Amino acid sequence: GEEGMRIAEEIEHATSFTAMCLGFGIFHMRREDLERALPVLERGMEVGRRGSIYVYVFTLAAAVGRVQVLTGRIKDGLALMAEVMEDSRARKMALGQAVRLAWLAEGLLVAEEYEPAWERALESLDYSRRLNERGQEAWTLHLLGDIAGRRQPGALDDTERFYRDAMAIAEPLGMRPAVAHCLLGLGELY
């Protein structure tokens, strides 16, 4: 990732650099290395905005918002993600919308805004299914399990069903981190 970013920057190819920042930043986010993710994502967002590379900018900005929420800057992160959702809808940018909605739902869950989190997660699930984004569908089902567990603490069947549905998609795709998160969610539920 670092080499790809270096090469793209050396040849001054803004689109490639922005794409590399997105991929490398998400890699760090998935590993929960938020301190390394944030500067990469912010740099990609800056270059992408300068070059009007919105196909990546919207997801980069949502990722920055997600990291802000997870590092305690909840108000700033939610505001950035809400702005991104409004802008991406206005530009009819469906690509990446499922993941952006899921990150917004996750941020709302952290803020303990359970109903809006639920609504955004369901919207993410709808996008991922319509666009056949199976990996994102698995992550969103996992998120729905997390939300269901907090939204209705006694609704064990719904929570369990979301985790199991997520695993049914994730296992054949080799998404071991998603499966592990679902198993952890089930363990906490039980």
N, C-alpha and C positions, 0 to 999 in steps of 0.2 A: 504494500500500500504506500509506504513512504517513497519507494523508488518510483512508482507510478506517478505520484504527485510531483516528485522532483522533475521527472522527464516532461510531464505536461507543462510545468511551470517554465522549464528551460526553453521549450519550443513555443512558449506563449500561446498555448491552445486552451483558451478559457473553458470551453465546453468539457474537454477531457479532464482538466483540473477540477472543475466543479463536480463532475461525476465521480472522480477519484475521492474527493473529500466526502461526498455522500456515502460511498461504499465503505471507506475506511472509518468514518465517524460512526456509522451504524455498527460496524464490526466492534468497535470499542464499547458502544452502548450495549450490545448484546452480551458482552463480557462484563458488563456493569463497571467498566473503567471510565467513569464519567469525567474525571479530571483530564484524561487524554482525549476523550471524545469532543468535549466542548470547543477547544481551540480549532480543531480540524473542521468541525461543522460550521463554526462562525466564519472561518476563512473561506470555506466553500460558498457560504451564503453571501459574503461580501463580493467575491469575484463573480458569482452568478447574477447577483443583482446589477452589478456594473454592466455585465454583458447581456442583461435581459434574458437569461437562460432559465425561464420559469418552469420548464419541465423538471428541473432539479431544485430550483430555489424554494418552491413551496414545501417540498419534503425536507430540505435542509432546515428551513425556518421552523417547521413543526418539530424537528428533532432537537433543535436548540431549545425550543420551548419545553420539550419533554425533559431535557437535562436540567433546565432551570427548575422545573417543578420538583424533580427528584433530589435536587441539591438544596431544597428549602426556599427557593425563590418562587413560591407557588403563584402569587399574584402576577408577577412578570411573565412567567411561563404560560399561564392560562391566557393572558391577554395576547401574547404573541401567537399562540395556537389558534385562538378565536379569529384574529386578524387574517391568518393564513387561510383558515376555512372560508372566510368571507371572500377573500381575493381569489382563491382557487375556484370557488363556485361561480363567481362573476366571470371568470375566464373559461369556464366549462372544462376545467382540467381534471378529468376523471382518473388519469394515470397517477397512482400513488394515493388516491383519496381514501382507500380502505385503511391504509396504515396511518395516515394523518388523523382520521377519525378515531382509530383505536388509541393513538397516543393522547388525543384530547380526552377521550373517555378515561384513560388511565390517570391523567392529570386531575380530572374531576373526582375520580375515586380517592386520590390522595387528599384532595381538598374536602373530602367527605360530602360531596354533592352527588348523592347516590342516584337520584332520578335522572338528572342530565347525563350522568356517566352511563347509565343503562341505555338511554335513548341514543347517545352517540355510538355506543358499542353495537347496538342493534343495526344502526345505520351502516357501520363498518362491515358487519356480517353480511348485510344485503349487498353492498358493493363487492365484497370479496367473492361472493357466490355468483353474482351477475357477470363478473369479469374472470371467473374461474381461477382465482388466486388462492389455490388450495393451502399453501403455506400460511398466508395471512388469515385464512379462514380458521386454521387451527389455533393460531395465536389469539384471534378474537374470541373464539369459543372459550379458551383458557381465561381470558379477561372477563368474559361474561360469568364464568364460574366464580372468579374473585369478587365481582360486583354482587352477584346473587348471594354469596355468603355473607356479605356485609349489609346488603340492602334488606335481606330477610333472613336473619341469623337462624331461624328455625326451619327454613326451606331446604332441608338437606338433600332431598331428591333432585330438585332443580340444579343445585350446585354440583352435585355428583354427576348428573347427566351432562352438563357442559364440559366438565373435565374429561369424562369418558369419550364424549363425541370428539373433543380436541385430540385426544390420544389416538382415536381410530383413524384420524386423518394424518397425524404427525408420524406415527410409527412406520407406515409403509413408505413415507417420504424420507425417512432417515433423520427426522428432526429430533435428535436426542435431547437437546436443551428444552424444547417445548414439552416433550414427554416428561422430563425430570421436573419441570415446573408444575405440570399437572399432578404428578405423583406427590409432590410436596403439598400442593393444595388439598389433595384427598387426605393426606396424612394429617394436616392441620384440621380438616373438617371432622375426621373421625376422632 
